[in-house]
Amino acid sequence: IKAKLPNGIELSIPERGVENKLIGFIADPAKTVSKDVWFTMDRLLFETGKSTLVPSSQEQLKNIAAILKAFPNVNIKLGGYTDNVGKPEANVALSQSRAESVKGQLVKMGIAATRLAAEGYGEQHPVADNTTAEGRAQNRRIDIRVTKK
């Protein structure tokens, strides 16, 4: 779908994608900032066992940066998560590194670092069953939480 931002920029985004959900949340004055409202980035991928983003992730990152530019009062927190394979302390470190990597990319795209926070949660807060490959893939993710509107 086409989404027009307050600054006139028009994004071509998936109707059910994180960008559309994030815009809807930010633009709706009835939606309030909450520690329980997170949005999962659905087209962000890393190299296996690393915090290096794969090139296909750039489209979603550019869209998130455009949204943050259009809503300059918005601050976000990036939460990094892993599956339960490996040592828990290593998973926390990897998830932190991945969240910081996403933050760094957004800063490179012109978003002030002061508007962004990043935290790694490792295997905590799974969204799917870690006993299946599909579930583990869903648990390896970066989520966004709006911390200020």
Secondary structure, 3 states (H helix, E strand, C coil): CEEECCCCCEEECCCCCHHHHHHHHHHCCCCCCCCCCCEECCCCCECCCCCCECHHHHHHHHHHHHHHHHCCCCEEEEEEECCCCCCHHHHHHHHHHHHHHHHHHHHHCCCCHHHEEEEECCCCCCCCCCCCHHHHHHHCEEEEEEEEC
